[in-house]
Amino acid sequence: MARLVFYHHPQAENFSLKYSSASVAEILSQREQSDESTKLIGYPFETPVYVLYEGDSEIESAREVDFDQEWLSDRIRDLPRAGQVVAFRLVELLEAAVDVRDEDEFRLYKEFEPQKIQQALDHVSWGAPLPTVAGEVMSNLILRHSLPNANHRTGIAMLQFCIEGVDPDFEMPRTHVDDDSWREWVDPYIVDSKRLITVRRNNLRFKQLEELDVDLVERKDGIQIRLAEFELDMHWREALSEYAGQHESHCTDFAQAVLERAGRDDLLDRQGPTKQEFITYLENGLVERDFREMF
């Protein structure tokens, strides 16, 4: 039987795995050294494994936050114009998602970090083939994780806007979570994306688990990571680079799948937008768009 541990604490998913050991004394020592709120789980394997989780004591409901103009302006005023425009649209998308999805799905796990949006834009190969540009826009926004929640759904929306910036008549295949086709083709891309970004941030922690003969790590939403399928034995900086590259390739594959599923093979070899073309479309091409329809 596989030895499985949870990445997020099963009773407090805002607490995530920070350290593991076969020694009770060592795990208690790590807990004493932590400056964060902590929780412990002892896994009763034949050789027990003890896991320390760190996190915030409370999760804020997205419905308790007023995403008004003043709130947003205070947070993006120091960004270049491109970052401000993307941040504005991302917050609009988050508001739309909060409006139409269940409240439990949209709790805020972290602060809004708009400076990471500019970092994402700086790592896109603007003007490259359209699947590359759209995939990198999606990938880099997800990797930087600037929003308190819904980074995958808003990342897919930005991929769509990137394609529409080249062809405003493009019709996105349905990606709604209540559509029967969701699990058939979109959900596997999101699941694999979440696996990659979790390994990317935790390769050394997962290597430690592997050395304790743990086979599986399960994150929230029941997504399981089989440790033997990933290269974990590398410096954490190398892992950040290696898995960022894999994630970009994964999202580029998703962009190509979107175009093919939409019957738009003619766009596969089209040049993607420049940064300015993308920003112009976000500013002028989405006026009065009801983003709730995208969720």
N, C-alpha and C positions, 0 to 999 in steps of 0.2 A: 504494500500500500504506500502511495506517495506521501512523503513528509511535506506538509503544506503549512506555511505561515501567512498571516495577513499583512499586507503593506499598510493599509489603513486600519486603525483599531476598530474592531467590529461594532463596538458600542459608541464610538466617537470618531467618525471618519475624518474629522479635521486634525486628528493626531496621526502622524505617519512614522514609519519605522526609522529609527536612528542608529540603533546598535543592537547586536545580538551576541550571545555568549552561552557556553555550556556551564558557566560558573555563576552561581547566585551572588557570591561576594563581588565578582567583577561587575555584574550588571547593576548591583546596588551602588557600587563606587561610581559608575558612570552616571547614575541618577543623581547622586549627590553633587556631581560636578556640573550638571546641567543648569542653565539659567532660565529654562523654559518650563512650562507646565508639562508633566510627564505622566505616563501610565505604563504599567508592566503587564506582560502576559508570559506565563510559563507554559510551554507546549509539552504535554506529557508523552513525548516519544519514548522509545526504549532507552535512548540517551536524551534526557530532557534538553530543550533549548529555551533560553530566556530572552525576551525581546523587549527593548525599551522604545517607547513611542513618545514623540514630542509634538506639541501643537498648541493651539489657542484654546482657552477654556470655553469660549462662546463662538457660535456661528451666527452672523447677522443675516436676517432675511432680506432678500433683495427688495422686497416690497416696502421695507422700512426706509429705503434710501430715496431721496428726492433728486433725481438726475436732472436738475434744472440748469439753466444757462449759466448762472453764477457759479454753481458747484463745478461745472465743467471748465468754465473760463479760468477759474483759479488754478486748475491743474494742468492746463495746456498752454498757458500764455507764453511760456519760455521755449516752446517747441518751434522749429521752423514751420513754414506754412504747410508743407506736405504732411508733417506729423499732426498738425492741428486738424486738418481736413479728415484724415483717416481716423483719428481719435474721435472726432465728432460723429462720424458715421458708425464706428464701432459701438459707441454708447447708445446711439439710436437703435442699432440692432439688438443690443442687450435689453433695452427697454421693451422692444417688441417681443423678444423671447420671454421676458418676465410676464408680459401681458397675456400671453396665450398658453404658456405651459403651467404645469402644477407648481404651486408655491414651494413644495419640498424639493423640487428639482433646481430651484434657483436660490440657494443660500450662498452667501458671500464668504469664500474661504480665504481671501487675501485682499489687500488693498489694490485699488486701481493704480497702475504704474505706467502712465502715458509715455514716459521717456523711452520705454522699451519698444514702443511703436516706431519711433524714429530709427532705433537700432535695427528693427526688422526691415524697414524700407531700404536701409543702407546695404543690405545683404541680398538684394534681388538683382538678377541679371537682366535689367531693363533692356528691351529691344531684342532680346533673344527670341527663339521660336515661342509661340503662344503657350503651348503646354508647359514649357519651362518657366516662363514668367508667372503664369497663373499658379502653378504648383509651388514655386518659391514664395510667392506672396502668401499663400495659405500656410506653407510650412513655417516660414519665419515668424508669422504672427502667432502661430500655435506655440512654437519653441520659446518665444519671449514671454508668452503667458501674461499679457498686460492686463486683461480684464479679471474681475473677481470670480467669474464663472463664464460658461458658454463659449470658451475660446475655440473649440472645434466647430461649433455651429456658425459662429461669426466668421471663422476662417474660411469655411466653405462659401459663405455669402460673398466674401471679398474675392475669392476665386471666380465666382460668377460675375461680379462686377468687372473684374479684369478682362474676362472674355467679352462682356458686353461693351467694354471700352473700345474693342476692335470691331465688333459687329453688334450694334444696338438691337438688331432683330433676333439675336440669339435667344433661344428658349431653353432654359435650364430643365433637364429631366427632373421629375419629382424627387425630392429628397426629404419630404416630411416624415417625421418619425411615426405618424399614424398611417402611412401608406404601406400597402402590403409588400411593395418592392424594396422597402428600406433595408430590411435585414438581408435581402438577397444580394445587394451590391454596394450600398453605401456603408452600412454598419461594419462590415469586415475591414474597410479602410480605416475607419475611426478606431476600431478596436486595436488594429496593428499599430496605428499611430500612437495610441496611448501606451502600448507595450514599449515601443521604441523610446518615447520620451521619459518613461519611468526608468528604464534601464540606463538611459543616458545620464540621469541625475544620480543614480545609485549604484554604479558598477562595483564600487568597493564594498558597499554594504551588502550587495548581493553576493559578491565573492566570499565575504565572511560567512554568509548563510550557506553557500555551497560547500565551504570547508566544514560546516557542521552537518553535512549530509542532508540539507534541505533540498527538495526537488522542485517545489512550486511556490511561487509567491502570488497571492491573490489580492488585487487592488479592488477598490469599490466598483460597483456594477458587475461584480462577478468575473472580471477580466483576469485570467490566469497567465502567469509568465513562467514558462518552463526554463529554468536557469541553464540547463545544458545546451539550449539552443542559441545562447548568446556568449560572445567573447567578453569576459569580465576582467581578465587579468591584464589590466593596463592602467597607466596613470590616469587620474580623473580628468585631467585636461585633454589627454588623448581621447578618452571616451566621449567628452563633450563634442569634439571635432568629428570623430568617427560616426557617432550616432546622429549627429546633425546632418551629415552627408547622406546617411541612409534614409533619414526622415524626408529630406528634400527629394530624393529619388522616389520615395514612396508617394509623396504628394504630387509629383510630376506624373507618375503613373495614373494617379487618380484623375488629374486634369485631362489626360489623354482618354481615359475611360469615359469621362463626362462628355467629351466632344464626340466620341464614337457612339455612345448611347443616344445622344441627341441627333445622330445622323448627320453630323457636321464634320466629316472627314476633310472637307475643303479648308477647315481652319487649322488642321494639324501642322501644316507647314507655313502658316501665316506668321509674320513677325508680330511679336507681342508689343504691347504699348510701352512707350517711354514712361518714366516716372511722371513727367508733366502731363502726358496724355491721360494717364490713369487718374491723377488728381483732378484734372479738368472734368473728367467724366463723373467722378464722385461729387464734385461741386455742382455741375450743371445737368447731368444726365439722370439724376435721381430725385428731382424736384417732385414733391407730392407723392412719392412712392410709398405705398403702405407695406412696411417691412414685416408686418405680422403675417402676411401671406407666405413668407419664406420659412415660417416655423410651424 
